[in-house]
Amino acid sequence: MTEALAWGTSGVLLGIALLHVYWLLGGRKGHEAAVPHTGQRPLFRPSKLATGIVALLAALAAWFVLEWAGIRRGIFPSAVLPYGGWALTAVFLLRAVGDFKWLGLFKSRKGTTFAKWDTLLYSPLCLTIGVGLLAIAWLRMQA
């Protein structure tokens, strides 16, 4: 069970990384829906550097999940795995909850393309990843 959860979570994170690589290389599809918007303007304009950093972090997170679950070994020191696993879990659960204004399950600003996709996909996906990571941690403790 742990292995299936880890591979699934890692695959989703890798997909997120590849989507950011697509945008980094100039792809435009889905780009407007990926940035919080006031209705008149985006809250920020992600640079190529920022997009590349997000792609790299998502790819590293994908590998990290496999190491944390004990499936692969390689780039992360074993002493970092428990702390990093809980930190990664917190990041995704906090992203799912959001800032109560622009993003997350409890956002107040609605009516934009981003808000629609955040409600339908981004926040539930972050919640699913966070819960998946919690389940991996729990299953690892039971082993």
N, CA, C and O atoms as a GROMACS GRO file, in nm:
protein
  572
    1MET      N    1   0.082  -0.120   0.000
    1MET     CA    2   0.000   0.000   0.000
    1MET      C    3   0.086   0.126   0.000
    1MET      O    4   0.060   0.220  -0.074
    2THR      N    5   0.190   0.126   0.084
    2THR     CA    6   0.279   0.242   0.090
    2THR      C    7   0.343   0.267  -0.046
    2THR      O    8   0.354   0.382  -0.090
    3GLU      N    9   0.384   0.160  -0.110
    3GLU     CA   10   0.450   0.174  -0.240
    3GLU      C   11   0.356   0.234  -0.344
    3GLU      O   12   0.397   0.321  -0.421
    4ALA      N   13   0.233   0.190  -0.348
    4ALA     CA   14   0.136   0.243  -0.444
    4ALA      C   15   0.109   0.392  -0.418
    4ALA      O   16   0.103   0.471  -0.512
    5LEU      N   17   0.092   0.428  -0.292
    5LEU     CA   18   0.071   0.569  -0.257
    5LEU      C   19   0.191   0.654  -0.296
    5LEU      O   20   0.176   0.764  -0.349
    6ALA      N   21   0.310   0.603  -0.269
    6ALA     CA   22   0.431   0.678  -0.301
    6ALA      C   23   0.447   0.696  -0.451
    6ALA      O   24   0.478   0.806  -0.497
    7TRP      N   25   0.426   0.589  -0.528
    7TRP     CA   26   0.439   0.601  -0.673
    7TRP      C   27   0.333   0.696  -0.730
    7TRP      O   28   0.363   0.776  -0.818
    8GLY      N   29   0.212   0.687  -0.680
    8GLY     CA   30   0.106   0.777  -0.728
    8GLY      C   31   0.135   0.922  -0.695
    8GLY      O   32   0.121   1.010  -0.781
    9THR      N   33   0.175   0.949  -0.571
    9THR     CA   34   0.207   1.085  -0.530
    9THR      C   35   0.326   1.139  -0.608
    9THR      O   36   0.326   1.253  -0.653
   10SER      N   37   0.427   1.056  -0.623
   10SER     CA   38   0.546   1.095  -0.698
   10SER      C   39   0.511   1.124  -0.844
   10SER      O   40   0.562   1.219  -0.903
   11GLY      N   41   0.424   1.042  -0.901
   11GLY     CA   42   0.383   1.064  -1.040
   11GLY      C   43   0.310   1.196  -1.059
   11GLY      O   44   0.333   1.266  -1.158
   12VAL      N   45   0.224   1.230  -0.965
   12VAL     CA   46   0.153   1.359  -0.973
   12VAL      C   47   0.252   1.474  -0.963
   12VAL      O   48   0.243   1.570  -1.039
   13LEU      N   49   0.346   1.465  -0.869
   13LEU     CA   50   0.447   1.570  -0.854
   13LEU      C   51   0.535   1.582  -0.978
   13LEU      O   52   0.572   1.693  -1.017
   14LEU      N   53   0.568   1.470  -1.039
   14LEU     CA   54   0.645   1.473  -1.162
   14LEU      C   55   0.564   1.539  -1.275
   14LEU      O   56   0.619   1.615  -1.355
   15GLY      N   57   0.435   1.509  -1.280
   15GLY     CA   58   0.348   1.575  -1.379
   15GLY      C   59   0.346   1.726  -1.360
   15GLY      O   60   0.349   1.801  -1.458
   16ILE      N   61   0.341   1.770  -1.236
   16ILE     CA   62   0.345   1.914  -1.206
   16ILE      C   63   0.478   1.972  -1.253
   16ILE      O   64   0.482   2.081  -1.311
   17ALA      N   65   0.587   1.901  -1.227
   17ALA     CA   66   0.719   1.948  -1.271
   17ALA      C   67   0.723   1.959  -1.423
   17ALA      O   68   0.772   2.059  -1.476
   18LEU      N   69   0.673   1.860  -1.493
   18LEU     CA   70   0.676   1.862  -1.640
   18LEU      C   71   0.589   1.974  -1.696
   18LEU      O   72   0.624   2.035  -1.797
   19LEU      N   73   0.477   2.003  -1.633
   19LEU     CA   74   0.393   2.114  -1.676
   19LEU      C   75   0.469   2.246  -1.664
   19LEU      O   76   0.459   2.331  -1.752
   20HIS      N   77   0.543   2.263  -1.557
   20HIS     CA   78   0.623   2.385  -1.540
   20HIS      C   79   0.738   2.391  -1.640
   20HIS      O   80   0.774   2.500  -1.685
   21VAL      N   81   0.796   2.278  -1.675
   21VAL     CA   82   0.899   2.276  -1.780
   21VAL      C   83   0.837   2.319  -1.913
   21VAL      O   84   0.897   2.395  -1.988
   22TYR      N   85   0.717   2.271  -1.942
   22TYR     CA   86   0.645   2.312  -2.063
   22TYR      C   87   0.630   2.464  -2.067
   22TYR      O   88   0.656   2.527  -2.170
   23TRP      N   89   0.587   2.523  -1.955
   23TRP     CA   90   0.573   2.669  -1.949
   23TRP      C   91   0.708   2.737  -1.960
   23TRP      O   92   0.720   2.842  -2.024
   24LEU      N   93   0.810   2.680  -1.899
   24LEU     CA   94   0.945   2.736  -1.905
   24LEU      C   95   0.995   2.742  -2.050
   24LEU      O   96   1.064   2.836  -2.089
   25LEU      N   97   0.960   2.641  -2.127
   25LEU     CA   98   1.002   2.634  -2.267
   25LEU      C   99   0.914   2.715  -2.360
   25LEU      O  100   0.932   2.711  -2.482
   26GLY      N  101   0.818   2.789  -2.306
   26GLY     CA  102   0.737   2.878  -2.388
   26GLY      C  103   0.594   2.835  -2.411
   26GLY      O  104   0.518   2.906  -2.477
   27GLY      N  105   0.555   2.720  -2.358
   27GLY     CA  106   0.416   2.675  -2.373
   27GLY      C  107   0.321   2.772  -2.304
   27GLY      O  108   0.354   2.828  -2.200
   28ARG      N  109   0.206   2.792  -2.362
   28ARG     CA  110   0.111   2.888  -2.307
   28ARG      C  111  -0.019   2.824  -2.257
   28ARG      O  112  -0.092   2.886  -2.180
   29LYS      N  113  -0.047   2.704  -2.300
   29LYS     CA  114  -0.174   2.641  -2.264
   29LYS      C  115  -0.186   2.625  -2.112
   29LYS      O  116  -0.096   2.570  -2.047
   30GLY      N  117  -0.295   2.674  -2.056
   30GLY     CA  118  -0.320   2.663  -1.914
   30GLY      C  119  -0.248   2.767  -1.829
   30GLY      O  120  -0.268   2.773  -1.708
   31HIS      N  121  -0.164   2.847  -1.891
   31HIS     CA  122  -0.082   2.944  -1.816
   31HIS      C  123  -0.168   3.047  -1.744
   31HIS      O  124  -0.140   3.079  -1.628
   32GLU      N  125  -0.270   3.098  -1.810
   32GLU     CA  126  -0.355   3.202  -1.749
   32GLU      C  127  -0.431   3.147  -1.628
   32GLU      O  128  -0.455   3.220  -1.532
   33ALA      N  129  -0.469   3.022  -1.633
   33ALA     CA  130  -0.545   2.961  -1.523
   33ALA      C  131  -0.457   2.925  -1.405
   33ALA      O  132  -0.507   2.886  -1.299
   34ALA      N  133  -0.325   2.937  -1.420
   34ALA     CA  134  -0.233   2.893  -1.316
   34ALA      C  135  -0.190   3.003  -1.221
   34ALA      O  136  -0.124   2.975  -1.121
   35VAL      N  137  -0.225   3.128  -1.250
   35VAL     CA  138  -0.182   3.241  -1.168
   35VAL      C  139  -0.304   3.310  -1.109
   35VAL      O  140  -0.397   3.343  -1.182
   36PRO      N  141  -0.304   3.334  -0.977
   36PRO     CA  142  -0.416   3.406  -0.916
   36PRO      C  143  -0.437   3.542  -0.984
   36PRO      O  144  -0.341   3.610  -1.021
   37HIS      N  145  -0.562   3.579  -0.998
   37HIS     CA  146  -0.599   3.696  -1.076
   37HIS      C  147  -0.703   3.778  -1.000
   37HIS      O  148  -0.792   3.722  -0.936
   38THR      N  149  -0.691   3.910  -1.007
   38THR     CA  150  -0.787   3.998  -0.939
   38THR      C  151  -0.916   4.013  -1.018
   38THR      O  152  -1.017   4.058  -0.965
   39GLY      N  153  -0.912   3.978  -1.144
   39GLY     CA  154  -1.023   4.005  -1.235
   39GLY      C  155  -0.979   4.106  -1.340
   39GLY      O  156  -1.026   4.102  -1.453
   40GLN      N  157  -0.890   4.195  -1.301
   40GLN     CA  158  -0.831   4.292  -1.394
   40GLN      C  159  -0.687   4.258  -1.430
   40GLN      O  160  -0.643   4.283  -1.542
   41ARG      N  161  -0.615   4.200  -1.335
   41ARG     CA  162  -0.474   4.170  -1.359
   41ARG      C  163  -0.429   4.053  -1.272
   41ARG      O  164  -0.488   4.026  -1.168
   42PRO      N  165  -0.323   3.983  -1.317
   42PRO     CA  166  -0.268   3.876  -1.233
   42PRO      C  167  -0.203   3.935  -1.108
   42PRO      O  168  -0.153   4.047  -1.112
   43LEU      N  169  -0.203   3.860  -0.999
   43LEU     CA  170  -0.139   3.906  -0.876
   43LEU      C  171   0.013   3.915  -0.893
   43LEU      O  172   0.078   3.997  -0.827
   44PHE      N  173   0.069   3.832  -0.980
   44PHE     CA  174   0.212   3.836  -1.009
   44PHE      C  175   0.234   3.775  -1.147
   44PHE      O  176   0.148   3.704  -1.199
   45ARG      N  177   0.348   3.803  -1.204
   45ARG     CA  178   0.386   3.745  -1.332
   45ARG      C  179   0.509   3.657  -1.309
   45ARG      O  180   0.619   3.708  -1.287
   46PRO      N  181   0.490   3.526  -1.313
   46PRO     CA  182   0.603   3.438  -1.284
   46PRO      C  183   0.714   3.452  -1.390
   46PRO      O  184   0.686   3.448  -1.510
   47SER      N  185   0.836   3.468  -1.345
   47SER     CA  186   0.949   3.476  -1.436
   47SER      C  187   0.988   3.335  -1.481
   47SER      O  188   0.942   3.236  -1.425
   48LYS      N  189   1.074   3.330  -1.582
   48LYS     CA  190   1.126   3.200  -1.625
   48LYS      C  191   1.206   3.135  -1.512
   48LYS      O  192   1.200   3.013  -1.492
   49LEU      N  193   1.280   3.216  -1.438
   49LEU     CA  194   1.357   3.162  -1.326
   49LEU      C  195   1.265   3.101  -1.221
   49LEU      O  196   1.290   2.989  -1.174
   50ALA      N  197   1.160   3.172  -1.183
   50ALA     CA  198   1.067   3.121  -1.083
   50ALA      C  199   0.998   2.994  -1.133
   50ALA      O  200   0.980   2.898  -1.057
   51THR      N  201   0.960   2.992  -1.260
   51THR     CA  202   0.896   2.874  -1.317
   51THR      C  203   0.992   2.755  -1.316
   51THR      O  204   0.952   2.643  -1.287
   52GLY      N  205   1.118   2.781  -1.349
   52GLY     CA  206   1.219   2.675  -1.346
   52GLY      C  207   1.243   2.623  -1.205
   52GLY      O  208   1.260   2.503  -1.184
   53ILE      N  209   1.243   2.713  -1.108
   53ILE     CA  210   1.262   2.672  -0.968
   53ILE      C  211   1.146   2.584  -0.922
   53ILE      O  212   1.167   2.483  -0.855
   54VAL      N  213   1.022   2.622  -0.957
   54VAL     CA  214   0.907   2.540  -0.921
   54VAL      C  215   0.916   2.403  -0.988
   54VAL      O  216   0.887   2.301  -0.924
   55ALA      N  217   0.957   2.399  -1.114
   55ALA     CA  218   0.973   2.271  -1.184
   55ALA      C  219   1.076   2.184  -1.113
   55ALA      O  220   1.053   2.065  -1.091
   56LEU      N  221   1.190   2.242  -1.077
   56LEU     CA  222   1.295   2.168  -1.008
   56LEU      C  223   1.248   2.119  -0.871
   56LEU      O  224   1.272   2.003  -0.835
   57LEU      N  225   1.182   2.206  -0.795
   57LEU     CA  226   1.134   2.167  -0.662
   57LEU      C  227   1.029   2.056  -0.671
   57LEU      O  228   1.030   1.964  -0.589
   58ALA      N  229   0.940   2.063  -0.769
   58ALA     CA  230   0.840   1.957  -0.785
   58ALA      C  231   0.906   1.824  -0.823
   58ALA      O  232   0.865   1.719  -0.774
   59ALA      N  233   1.007   1.829  -0.910
   59ALA     CA  234   1.078   1.706  -0.947
   59ALA      C  235   1.154   1.649  -0.827
   59ALA      O  236   1.153   1.528  -0.805
   60LEU      N  237   1.218   1.736  -0.749
   60LEU     CA  238   1.286   1.689  -0.629
   60LEU      C  239   1.187   1.632  -0.527
   60LEU      O  240   1.217   1.532  -0.462
   61ALA      N  241   1.071   1.694  -0.515
   61ALA     CA  242   0.968   1.642  -0.424
   61ALA      C  243   0.921   1.504  -0.470
   61ALA      O  244   0.897   1.416  -0.388
   62ALA      N  245   0.909   1.485  -0.602
   62ALA     CA  246   0.868   1.354  -0.655
   62ALA      C  247   0.969   1.247  -0.614
   62ALA      O  248   0.931   1.139  -0.570
   63TRP      N  249   1.098   1.277  -0.629
   63TRP     CA  250   1.202   1.181  -0.590
   63TRP      C  251   1.204   1.163  -0.438
   63TRP      O  252   1.219   1.052  -0.388
   64PHE      N  253   1.188   1.274  -0.366
   64PHE     CA  254   1.189   1.270  -0.220
   64PHE      C  255   1.083   1.173  -0.167
   64PHE      O  256   1.110   1.094  -0.076
   65VAL      N  257   0.964   1.178  -0.223
   65VAL     CA  258   0.855   1.090  -0.179
   65VAL      C  259   0.897   0.944  -0.193
   65VAL      O  260   0.869   0.862  -0.105
   66LEU      N  261   0.964   0.911  -0.302
   66LEU     CA  262   1.008   0.772  -0.322
   66LEU      C  263   1.114   0.732  -0.220
   66LEU      O  264   1.116   0.619  -0.172
   67GLU      N  265   1.202   0.826  -0.186
   67GLU     CA  266   1.302   0.796  -0.084
   67GLU      C  267   1.238   0.786   0.054
   67GLU      O  268   1.270   0.695   0.132
   68TRP      N  269   1.148   0.878   0.084
   68TRP     CA  270   1.081   0.879   0.215
   68TRP      C  271   1.004   0.749   0.237
   68TRP      O  272   0.998   0.696   0.348
   69ALA      N  273   0.944   0.698   0.130
   69ALA     CA  274   0.867   0.573   0.140
   69ALA      C  275   0.956   0.450   0.140
   69ALA      O  276   0.908   0.338   0.158
   70GLY      N  277   1.087   0.469   0.121
   70GLY     CA  278   1.179   0.357   0.124
   70GLY      C  279   1.188   0.280  -0.006
   70GLY      O  280   1.239   0.168  -0.008
   71ILE      N  281   1.140   0.338  -0.116
   71ILE     CA  282   1.142   0.270  -0.246
   71ILE      C  283   1.273   0.292  -0.319
   71ILE      O  284   1.324   0.201  -0.384
   72ARG      N  285   1.327   0.411  -0.309
   72ARG     CA  286   1.451   0.448  -0.377
   72ARG      C  287   1.546   0.511  -0.276
   72ARG      O  288   1.504   0.558  -0.171
   73ARG      N  289   1.672   0.512  -0.308
   73ARG     CA  290   1.775   0.582  -0.231
   73ARG      C  291   1.855   0.665  -0.329
   73ARG      O  292   1.857   0.639  -0.449
   74GLY      N  293   1.920   0.766  -0.275
   74GLY     CA  294   2.001   0.842  -0.367
   74GLY      C  295   2.048   0.977  -0.319
   74GLY      O  296   2.159   0.988  -0.268
   75ILE      N  297   1.966   1.079  -0.333
   75ILE     CA  298   2.018   1.215  -0.319
   75ILE      C  299   1.992   1.279  -0.183
   75ILE      O  300   2.058   1.377  -0.149
   76PHE      N  301   1.900   1.227  -0.104
   76PHE     CA  302   1.867   1.290   0.024
   76PHE      C  303   1.928   1.211   0.140
   76PHE      O  304   1.914   1.089   0.146
   77PRO      N  305   1.995   1.281   0.232
   77PRO     CA  306   2.049   1.211   0.349
   77PRO      C  307   1.934   1.151   0.432
   77PRO      O  308   1.829   1.213   0.447
   78SER      N  309   1.956   1.033   0.485
   78SER     CA  310   1.849   0.965   0.560
   78SER      C  311   1.803   1.046   0.681
   78SER      O  312   1.688   1.035   0.722
   79ALA      N  313   1.891   1.127   0.740
   79ALA     CA  314   1.853   1.208   0.856
   79ALA      C  315   1.753   1.318   0.818
   79ALA      O  316   1.680   1.366   0.904
   80VAL      N  317   1.749   1.355   0.691
   80VAL     CA  318   1.660   1.462   0.645
   80VAL      C  319   1.520   1.408   0.613
   80VAL      O  320   1.422   1.483   0.616
   81LEU      N  321   1.510   1.281   0.583
   81LEU     CA  322   1.384   1.224   0.534
   81LEU      C  323   1.265   1.246   0.627
   81LEU      O  324   1.160   1.290   0.579
   82PRO      N  325   1.274   1.218   0.756
   82PRO     CA  326   1.154   1.238   0.840
   82PRO      C  327   1.111   1.384   0.846
   82PRO      O  328   0.992   1.414   0.834
   83TYR      N  329   1.206   1.474   0.865
   83TYR     CA  330   1.172   1.616   0.875
   83TYR      C  331   1.121   1.670   0.742
   83TYR      O  332   1.023   1.744   0.738
   84GLY      N  333   1.188   1.632   0.636
   84GLY     CA  334   1.145   1.675   0.503
   84GLY      C  335   1.008   1.621   0.466
   84GLY      O  336   0.928   1.690   0.402
   85GLY      N  337   0.981   1.499   0.507
   85GLY     CA  338   0.850   1.440   0.479
   85GLY      C  339   0.738   1.517   0.547
   85GLY      O  340   0.634   1.544   0.486
   86TRP      N  341   0.759   1.551   0.673
   86TRP     CA  342   0.657   1.627   0.745
   86TRP      C  343   0.647   1.769   0.690
   86TRP      O  344   0.537   1.824   0.681
   87ALA      N  345   0.760   1.828   0.651
   87ALA     CA  346   0.757   1.963   0.593
   87ALA      C  347   0.680   1.962   0.460
   87ALA      O  348   0.599   2.051   0.435
   88LEU      N  349   0.707   1.863   0.377
   88LEU     CA  350   0.637   1.853   0.248
   88LEU      C  351   0.487   1.832   0.269
   88LEU      O  352   0.405   1.890   0.199
   89THR      N  353   0.453   1.749   0.366
   89THR     CA  354   0.312   1.727   0.400
   89THR      C  355   0.247   1.858   0.442
   89THR      O  356   0.137   1.891   0.396
   90ALA      N  357   0.314   1.933   0.527
   90ALA     CA  358   0.260   2.062   0.574
   90ALA      C  359   0.242   2.159   0.459
   90ALA      O  360   0.142   2.230   0.453
   91VAL      N  361   0.339   2.164   0.369
   91VAL     CA  362   0.329   2.256   0.254
   91VAL      C  363   0.202   2.228   0.174
   91VAL      O  364   0.128   2.322   0.142
   92PHE      N  365   0.176   2.103   0.143
   92PHE     CA  366   0.060   2.072   0.060
   92PHE      C  367  -0.072   2.089   0.136
   92PHE      O  368  -0.170   2.134   0.078
   93LEU      N  369  -0.074   2.054   0.263
   93LEU     CA  370  -0.198   2.073   0.340
   93LEU      C  371  -0.227   2.222   0.359
   93LEU      O  372  -0.342   2.265   0.350
   94LEU      N  373  -0.123   2.302   0.386
   94LEU     CA  374  -0.143   2.446   0.400
   94LEU      C  375  -0.185   2.510   0.268
   94LEU      O  376  -0.268   2.601   0.266
   95ARG      N  377  -0.128   2.462   0.156
   95ARG     CA  378  -0.170   2.514   0.026
   95ARG      C  379  -0.316   2.480  -0.001
   95ARG      O  380  -0.388   2.561  -0.060
   96ALA      N  381  -0.359   2.364   0.040
   96ALA     CA  382  -0.499   2.326   0.021
   96ALA      C  383  -0.592   2.418   0.100
   96ALA      O  384  -0.694   2.462   0.049
   97VAL      N  385  -0.556   2.447   0.223
   97VAL     CA  386  -0.636   2.539   0.305
   97VAL      C  387  -0.634   2.678   0.244
   97VAL      O  388  -0.738   2.742   0.232
   98GLY      N  389  -0.516   2.725   0.204
   98GLY     CA  390  -0.502   2.851   0.135
   98GLY      C  391  -0.484   2.970   0.225
   98GLY      O  392  -0.459   2.956   0.345
   99ASP      N  393  -0.497   3.088   0.166
   99ASP     CA  394  -0.475   3.214   0.238
   99ASP      C  395  -0.606   3.282   0.277
   99ASP      O  396  -0.605   3.392   0.331
  100PHE      N  397  -0.718   3.217   0.249
  100PHE     CA  398  -0.853   3.266   0.281
  100PHE      C  399  -0.896   3.384   0.193
  100PHE      O  400  -1.006   3.437   0.211
  101LYS      N  401  -0.810   3.426   0.100
  101LYS     CA  402  -0.848   3.534   0.011
  101LYS      C  403  -0.839   3.491  -0.135
  101LYS      O  404  -0.940   3.488  -0.204
  102TRP      N  405  -0.718   3.459  -0.183
  102TRP     CA  406  -0.697   3.434  -0.325
  102TRP      C  407  -0.695   3.287  -0.364
  102TRP      O  408  -0.732   3.253  -0.476
  103LEU      N  409  -0.653   3.200  -0.273
  103LEU     CA  410  -0.640   3.059  -0.311
  103LEU      C  411  -0.672   2.969  -0.194
  103LEU      O  412  -0.673   3.011  -0.078
  104GLY      N  413  -0.700   2.844  -0.227
  104GLY     CA  414  -0.729   2.744  -0.125
  104GLY      C  415  -0.878   2.711  -0.116
  104GLY      O  416  -0.962   2.774  -0.180
  105LEU      N  417  -0.906   2.612  -0.036
  105LEU     CA  418  -1.044   2.565  -0.022
  105LEU      C  419  -1.134   2.670   0.042
  105LEU      O  420  -1.256   2.665   0.024
  106PHE      N  421  -1.078   2.764   0.115
  106PHE     CA  422  -1.158   2.862   0.187
  106PHE      C  423  -1.138   3.005   0.134
  106PHE      O  424  -1.156   3.102   0.208
  107LYS      N  425  -1.102   3.017   0.007
  107LYS     CA  426  -1.079   3.149  -0.051
  107LYS      C  427  -1.209   3.228  -0.060
  107LYS      O  428  -1.317   3.171  -0.076
  108SER      N  429  -1.197   3.360  -0.048
  108SER     CA  430  -1.315   3.448  -0.059
  108SER      C  431  -1.328   3.508  -0.198
  108SER      O  432  -1.438   3.543  -0.240
  109ARG      N  433  -1.217   3.522  -0.269
  109ARG     CA  434  -1.220   3.581  -0.404
  109ARG      C  435  -1.251   3.473  -0.506
  109ARG      O  436  -1.176   3.376  -0.522
  110LYS      N  437  -1.363   3.490  -0.573
  110LYS     CA  438  -1.406   3.390  -0.672
  110LYS      C  439  -1.438   3.461  -0.803
  110LYS      O  440  -1.432   3.584  -0.810
  111GLY      N  441  -1.471   3.386  -0.905
  111GLY     CA  442  -1.514   3.446  -1.030
  111GLY      C  443  -1.406   3.463  -1.135
  111GLY      O  444  -1.435   3.513  -1.244
  112THR      N  445  -1.283   3.423  -1.105
  112THR     CA  446  -1.177   3.430  -1.206
  112THR      C  447  -1.149   3.290  -1.258
  112THR      O  448  -1.191   3.190  -1.199
  113THR      N  449  -1.077   3.283  -1.368
  113THR     CA  450  -1.039   3.153  -1.423
  113THR      C  451  -0.955   3.075  -1.322
  113THR      O  452  -0.976   2.956  -1.301
  114PHE      N  453  -0.859   3.145  -1.260
  114PHE     CA  454  -0.778   3.078  -1.159
  114PHE      C  455  -0.864   3.026  -1.044
  114PHE      O  456  -0.848   2.911  -1.002
  115ALA      N  457  -0.955   3.108  -0.993
  115ALA     CA  458  -1.038   3.067  -0.879
  115ALA      C  459  -1.120   2.943  -0.914
  115ALA      O  460  -1.136   2.853  -0.831
  116LYS      N  461  -1.171   2.939  -1.035
  116LYS     CA  462  -1.249   2.822  -1.079
  116LYS      C  463  -1.162   2.697  -1.077
  116LYS      O  464  -1.202   2.594  -1.021
  117TRP      N  465  -1.044   2.705  -1.138
  117TRP     CA  466  -0.955   2.589  -1.144
  117TRP      C  467  -0.898   2.555  -1.007
  117TRP      O  468  -0.872   2.438  -0.977
  118ASP      N  469  -0.879   2.656  -0.923
  118ASP     CA  470  -0.832   2.630  -0.788
  118ASP      C  471  -0.936   2.550  -0.710
  118ASP      O  472  -0.901   2.459  -0.634
  119THR      N  473  -1.062   2.584  -0.728
  119THR     CA  474  -1.169   2.512  -0.660
  119THR      C  475  -1.185   2.370  -0.714
  119THR      O  476  -1.204   2.275  -0.638
  120LEU      N  477  -1.178   2.356  -0.846
  120LEU     CA  478  -1.202   2.226  -0.909
  120LEU      C  479  -1.082   2.132  -0.905
  120LEU      O  480  -1.099   2.010  -0.896
  121LEU      N  481  -0.961   2.188  -0.911
  121LEU     CA  482  -0.844   2.101  -0.928
  121LEU      C  483  -0.730   2.129  -0.831
  121LEU      O  484  -0.689   2.039  -0.757
  122TYR      N  485  -0.678   2.252  -0.828
  122TYR     CA  486  -0.553   2.277  -0.756
  122TYR      C  487  -0.563   2.248  -0.606
  122TYR      O  488  -0.481   2.174  -0.552
  123SER      N  489  -0.661   2.307  -0.540
  123SER     CA  490  -0.673   2.285  -0.395
  123SER      C  491  -0.707   2.140  -0.361
  123SER      O  492  -0.646   2.084  -0.270
  124PRO      N  493  -0.804   2.077  -0.431
  124PRO     CA  494  -0.828   1.935  -0.401
  124PRO      C  495  -0.705   1.846  -0.429
  124PRO      O  496  -0.681   1.749  -0.358
  125LEU      N  497  -0.629   1.880  -0.533
  125LEU     CA  498  -0.508   1.804  -0.563
  125LEU      C  499  -0.405   1.820  -0.451
  125LEU      O  500  -0.343   1.722  -0.410
  126CYS      N  501  -0.388   1.941  -0.402
  126CYS     CA  502  -0.295   1.964  -0.290
  126CYS      C  503  -0.342   1.890  -0.165
  126CYS      O  504  -0.260   1.832  -0.094
  127LEU      N  505  -0.472   1.891  -0.139
  127LEU     CA  506  -0.525   1.816  -0.026
  127LEU      C  507  -0.500   1.666  -0.042
  127LEU      O  508  -0.461   1.599   0.053
  128THR      N  509  -0.521   1.616  -0.162
  128THR     CA  510  -0.498   1.474  -0.190
  128THR      C  511  -0.351   1.438  -0.171
  128THR      O  512  -0.320   1.334  -0.112
  129ILE      N  513  -0.262   1.522  -0.221
  129ILE     CA  514  -0.119   1.497  -0.204
  129ILE      C  515  -0.084   1.500  -0.054
  129ILE      O  516  -0.014   1.411  -0.006
  130GLY      N  517  -0.134   1.600   0.018
  130GLY     CA  518  -0.106   1.610   0.161
  130GLY      C  519  -0.157   1.490   0.238
  130GLY      O  520  -0.086   1.436   0.324
  131VAL      N  521  -0.279   1.446   0.209
  131VAL     CA  522  -0.336   1.329   0.277
  131VAL      C  523  -0.258   1.203   0.237
  131VAL      O  524  -0.235   1.115   0.320
  132GLY      N  525  -0.219   1.194   0.110
  132GLY     CA  526  -0.138   1.081   0.066
  132GLY      C  527  -0.005   1.074   0.141
  132GLY      O  528   0.040   0.966   0.180
  133LEU      N  529   0.056   1.190   0.161
  133LEU     CA  530   0.181   1.195   0.237
  133LEU      C  531   0.159   1.156   0.383
  133LEU      O  532   0.242   1.087   0.442
  134LEU      N  533   0.048   1.201   0.441
  134LEU     CA  534   0.014   1.159   0.578
  134LEU      C  535  -0.002   1.007   0.585
  134LEU      O  536   0.044   0.944   0.680
  135ALA      N  537  -0.067   0.951   0.485
  135ALA     CA  538  -0.088   0.806   0.484
  135ALA      C  539   0.044   0.732   0.470
  135ALA      O  540   0.065   0.629   0.534
  136ILE      N  541   0.134   0.785   0.387
  136ILE     CA  542   0.266   0.723   0.373
  136ILE      C  543   0.338   0.725   0.508
  136ILE      O  544   0.396   0.624   0.548
  137ALA      N  545   0.334   0.838   0.577
  137ALA     CA  546   0.399   0.849   0.708
  137ALA      C  547   0.338   0.749   0.806
  137ALA      O  548   0.412   0.682   0.879
  138TRP      N  549   0.207   0.740   0.810
  138TRP     CA  550   0.139   0.650   0.902
  138TRP      C  551   0.174   0.504   0.871
  138TRP      O  552   0.204   0.426   0.962
  139LEU      N  553   0.169   0.469   0.744
  139LEU     CA  554   0.203   0.331   0.705
  139LEU      C  555   0.347   0.297   0.737
  139LEU      O  556   0.378   0.185   0.777
  140ARG      N  557   0.436   0.394   0.719
  140ARG     CA  558   0.578   0.371   0.752
  140ARG      C  559   0.596   0.348   0.902
  140ARG      O  560   0.677   0.265   0.943
  141MET      N  561   0.518   0.421   0.984
  141MET     CA  562   0.528   0.403   1.129
  141MET      C  563   0.475   0.267   1.171
  141MET      O  564   0.519   0.212   1.272
  142GLN      N  565   0.380   0.211   1.096
  142GLN     CA  566   0.322   0.081   1.129
  142GLN      C  567   0.414  -0.033   1.090
  142GLN      O  568   0.404  -0.143   1.144
  143ALA      N  569   0.504  -0.007   0.997
  143ALA     CA  570   0.592  -0.115   0.946
  143ALA      C  571   0.702  -0.151   1.044
  143ALA      O  572   0.783  -0.239   1.016
   0.00000   0.00000   0.00000
